[in-house]
Amino acid sequence: MRLSVCLLLVTLALCCYQANAVVCPALLSEMLGFLFVDEPVFKLQLAKFNASPEDVAAKLEVKKCTDQISLEKRGPVEVALLKIVEKCKK
């Protein structure tokens, strides 16, 4: 699972490298919710994307892995995501 998180972060960095767009607030909320909110609340956040039940189940399965990471170690991931978002705004 660690490789997939790294690939996600690299993909976001590359996609936003020269972009002049604002990140969708719903996407930002979902990314941070993935790291910090409980599963029932996160499931409600995913509902606004109208994803298939299989996709939601897969996302929640990955979330179970990230929920095992201590909050202190999730903090740097949050900082990296917010830096990517700030870079996209420029």
C-alpha positions in Angstrom: 0.0 0.0 0.0 2.9 2.4 0.7 3.9 2.4 -3.0 0.3 3.4 -4.1 0.3 6.4 -1.7 3.7 7.5 -3.0 2.6 7.1 -6.6 -0.5 9.1 -5.8 1.6 12.0 -4.4 4.0 11.9 -7.3 1.1 11.9 -9.8 -0.5 14.9 -8.0 2.8 16.7 -8.1 3.3 16.1 -11.8 -0.2 16.9 -12.7 -0.2 20.2 -10.8 3.4 21.2 -11.8 2.5 23.8 -14.4 -1.2 24.0 -13.8 -3.0 27.3 -13.3 -6.1 25.9 -11.8 -7.7 25.7 -8.4 -8.1 22.3 -6.8 -11.7 21.3 -6.3 -12.6 21.8 -2.7 -14.4 18.4 -2.6 -11.2 16.7 -3.8 -9.1 18.4 -1.1 -11.7 17.5 1.5 -11.7 13.9 0.3 -7.9 13.7 0.4 -7.6 15.0 3.9 -10.6 13.0 5.0 -8.8 9.9 3.8 -6.1 10.6 6.2 -7.9 11.8 9.3 -11.7 11.1 9.5 -13.4 7.9 10.7 -14.7 5.4 8.2 -18.4 6.3 8.5 -17.7 10.0 8.0 -15.4 9.2 5.1 -18.1 7.1 3.5 -20.4 10.1 3.6 -17.7 12.2 2.0 -17.4 9.7 -0.8 -21.1 9.6 -1.4 -21.0 13.0 -3.1 -18.9 11.5 -5.9 -21.5 8.9 -6.8 -18.9 6.2 -7.0 -19.9 2.6 -7.4 -20.2 0.4 -4.3 -17.2 -1.6 -5.5 -15.1 1.6 -5.8 -16.1 2.8 -2.3 -15.3 -0.6 -0.8 -11.9 -0.6 -2.4 -11.2 2.9 -1.1 -12.3 1.9 2.4 -10.1 -1.1 2.2 -7.1 1.1 1.5 -8.2 3.5 4.2 -8.0 0.6 6.8 -4.3 0.5 6.0 -3.7 4.2 6.4 -5.8 4.3 9.6 -3.1 2.1 11.2 -0.5 4.8 10.6 0.0 7.0 13.7 -1.3 10.6 13.6 2.3 11.9 14.0 3.3 10.1 10.8 0.2 11.2 8.8 1.0 14.9 9.5 3.9 15.1 7.0 1.6 13.6 4.3 -0.9 16.3 5.0 1.8 19.0 4.7 2.9 17.5 1.4 -0.7 17.5 0.0 -1.3 21.1 1.1 2.0 22.2 -0.5 0.9 20.5 -3.8 -2.5 22.3 -3.6 -0.7 25.6 -2.9 1.6 25.0 -5.9 -1.4 24.4 -8.1 -2.9 27.8 -7.1 0.1 29.7 -8.3 
